């Protein structure tokens, strides 16, 4: 999973689940997910922001940095 071929959305039900995903795949393989229109998580950004031990760089990657790279729109 760490070779960069798979990407995962951030739809996890617990911070522990997200920490495990990041540990196994690397933060650069995780992008924000919303599961819209299903309302299990109405504030996906807050969900990412509330995960302990993520750096600001990690949060920026999950919240849009990695998606921008995938789409070729890096700043």
NUZASE-207715 format. One record per residue: residue in one letter; x, y, z of N, C-alpha, C, O in turn; residue number from 1. Coordinates in steps of 0.02 Angstrom, whole numbers, plus 50000, padded with zeros to 5 digits. Example, Ala and Ser with C-alpha at 12.3 -4.5 7.8 and 13.67 -1.06 7.14 Angstrom:
2
  tilo    n_x    n_y    n_z   ca_x   ca_y   ca_z    c_x    c_y    c_z    o_x    o_y    o_z  kollum
     A  50660  49716  50390  50615  49775  50390  50660  49835  50390  50712  49834  50423       1
     S  50642  49888  50354  50684  49947  50357  50645  50002  50394  50670  50057  50402       2
% end
This chain:
75
  tilo    n_x    n_y    n_z   ca_x   ca_y   ca_z    c_x    c_y    c_z    o_x    o_y    o_z  kollum
     X  50041  49940  50000  50000  50000  50000  50043  50063  50000  50020  50116  49980       1
     X  50105  50058  50021  50146  50117  50027  50182  50135  49962  50222  50182  49961       2
     X  50169  50098  49909  50204  50113  49846  50169  50166  49804  50191  50182  49749       3
     X  50114  50194  49829  50082  50250  49796  50029  50232  49745  50005  50277  49710       4
     X  50010  50170  49739  49960  50152  49689  49889  50155  49715  49842  50158  49675       5
     X  49879  50153  49780  49812  50154  49809  49802  50218  49850  49847  50239  49886       6
     X  49743  50247  49844  49724  50305  49884  49660  50288  49921  49619  50249  49897       7
     X  49653  50317  49980  49597  50301  50024  49562  50364  50046  49594  50416  50055       8
     X  49496  50361  50054  49462  50420  50080  49462  50418  50156  49475  50366  50186       9
     X  49448  50474  50186  49454  50482  50258  49392  50461  50296  49384  50479  50355      10
     X  49347  50424  50265  49286  50404  50299  49303  50348  50347  49302  50289  50330      11
     X  49318  50367  50407  49333  50321  50462  49287  50340  50520  49270  50399  50528      12
     X  49266  50292  50558  49220  50306  50612  49254  50327  50677  49222  50353  50722      13
     X  49319  50315  50682  49355  50333  50743  49423  50362  50725  49451  50347  50673      14
     X  49449  50404  50769  49518  50429  50758  49568  50371  50757  49618  50375  50721      15
     X  49556  50319  50796  49601  50261  50797  49604  50227  50728  49657  50206  50705      16
     X  49545  50222  50696  49543  50194  50629  49583  50235  50579  49619  50208  50537      17
     X  49578  50301  50584  49616  50345  50539  49691  50340  50553  49731  50337  50507      18
     X  49710  50338  50616  49781  50331  50633  49809  50266  50606  49865  50263  50582      19
     X  49769  50212  50609  49792  50148  50582  49799  50151  50506  49849  50127  50479      20
     X  49750  50181  50472  49755  50188  50400  49817  50227  50380  49854  50206  50335      21
     X  49830  50282  50414  49889  50323  50399  49953  50284  50413  50001  50287  50374      22
     X  49954  50246  50468  50014  50206  50485  50027  50153  50431  50085  50139  50415      23
     X  49975  50124  50404  49983  50071  50355  49996  50096  50284  50034  50066  50247      24
     X  49964  50152  50265  49968  50175  50196  50013  50236  50187  50039  50247  50133      25
     X  50020  50275  50240  50055  50339  50235  50005  50395  50225  49955  50386  50190      26
     X  50018  50452  50256  49970  50507  50253  49959  50532  50182  49906  50559  50166      27
     X  50009  50524  50139  50004  50546  50070  49957  50506  50026  49947  50522  49968      28
     X  49929  50452  50055  49882  50410  50018  49810  50421  50040  49766  50385  50018      29
     X  49798  50469  50086  49732  50480  50114  49705  50548  50092  49740  50598  50097      30
     X  49644  50548  50067  49611  50610  50047  49544  50616  50083  49516  50565  50105      31
     X  49519  50676  50090  49457  50687  50126  49399  50654  50090  49396  50654  50028      32
     X  49354  50626  50128  49293  50596  50102  49234  50621  50141  49240  50636  50201      33
     X  49176  50625  50110  49117  50651  50144  49061  50601  50149  49019  50606  50194      34
     X  49057  50553  50105  49002  50505  50101  48934  50539  50088  48882  50511  50106      35
     X  48936  50598  50058  48874  50634  50041  48832  50591  49994  48861  50561  49949      36
     X  48769  50585  50002  48722  50622  50045  48706  50587  50110  48658  50607  50144      37
     X  48744  50537  50129  48730  50502  50192  48759  50541  50250  48819  50554  50251      38
     X  48719  50560  50298  48740  50609  50349  48775  50581  50410  48768  50609  50464      39
     X  48813  50527  50404  48845  50501  50464  48896  50551  50491  48908  50554  50551      40
     X  48926  50590  50447  48975  50640  50469  48961  50704  50431  48980  50710  50372      41
     X  48929  50751  50463  48909  50813  50429  48966  50864  50425  48960  50913  50389      42
     X  49020  50853  50461  49076  50900  50461  49142  50862  50451  49181  50854  50499      43
     X  49155  50839  50390  49215  50798  50379  49280  50835  50393  49329  50803  50413      44
     X  49281  50900  50383  49342  50938  50399  49355  50937  50474  49411  50926  50496      45
     X  49303  50947  50514  49310  50944  50586  49334  50875  50609  49373  50869  50656      46
     X  49311  50824  50574  49332  50756  50590  49408  50750  50583  49441  50722  50627      47
     X  49436  50775  50529  49508  50773  50518  49544  50817  50569  49596  50798  50596      48
     X  49517  50876  50581  49549  50922  50628  49551  50894  50699  49594  50913  50738      49
     X  49505  50850  50716  49501  50825  50785  49545  50764  50797  49549  50740  50854      50
     X  49577  50738  50746  49619  50678  50755  49684  50699  50789  49722  50739  50762      51
     X  49697  50671  50848  49758  50690  50884  49821  50668  50847  49821  50620  50809      52
     X  49874  50704  50858  49941  50687  50835  49952  50695  50760  50004  50675  50735      53
     X  49904  50724  50723  49918  50741  50653  49951  50809  50652  49931  50855  50687      54
     X  50002  50816  50611  50034  50881  50603  49992  50925  50557  49947  50901  50523      55
     X  50007  50989  50557  49972  51034  50510  49985  51012  50438  49941  51017  50396      56
     X  50046  50989  50424  50063  50966  50357  50020  50905  50338  49996  50901  50282      57
     X  50011  50859  50385  49969  50800  50373  49897  50822  50360  49865  50796  50314      58
     X  49871  50868  50400  49802  50891  50391  49793  50925  50323  49743  50914  50288      59
     X  49841  50965  50303  49837  50999  50238  49837  50947  50182  49799  50954  50133      60
     X  49878  50895  50188  49879  50843  50137  49812  50808  50131  49785  50800  50076      61
     X  49783  50789  50188  49719  50753  50187  49663  50798  50163  49619  50776  50125      62
     X  49664  50861  50183  49609  50907  50168  49612  50937  50098  49569  50977  50079      63
     X  49662  50919  50059  49662  50944  49990  49728  50940  49954  49730  50938  49892      64
     X  49783  50938  49990  49849  50937  49958  49860  50876  49915  49884  50882  49858      65
     X  49843  50818  49940  49852  50757  49901  49805  50755  49841  49825  50735  49787      66
     X  49743  50777  49851  49695  50779  49795  49720  50826  49741  49714  50811  49681      67
     X  49747  50883  49760  49773  50931  49711  49830  50899  49670  49834  50908  49610      68
     X  49874  50861  49703  49928  50827  49667  49899  50776  49618  49922  50772  49561      69
     X  49849  50738  49641  49818  50688  49597  49786  50719  49535  49788  50691  49481      70
     X  49758  50779  49545  49724  50813  49490  49771  50857  49449  49751  50887  49399      71
     X  49834  50860  49469  49883  50900  49433  49873  50975  49441  49890  51014  49397      72
     X  49846  50996  49499  49836  51067  49510  49873  51091  49571  49850  51134  49609      73
     X  49933  51063  49581  49975  51085  49637  49992  51157  49631  50005  51183  49576      74
     X  49993  51190  49687  50011  51262  49687  50085  51271  49688  50110  51327  49688      75
% end
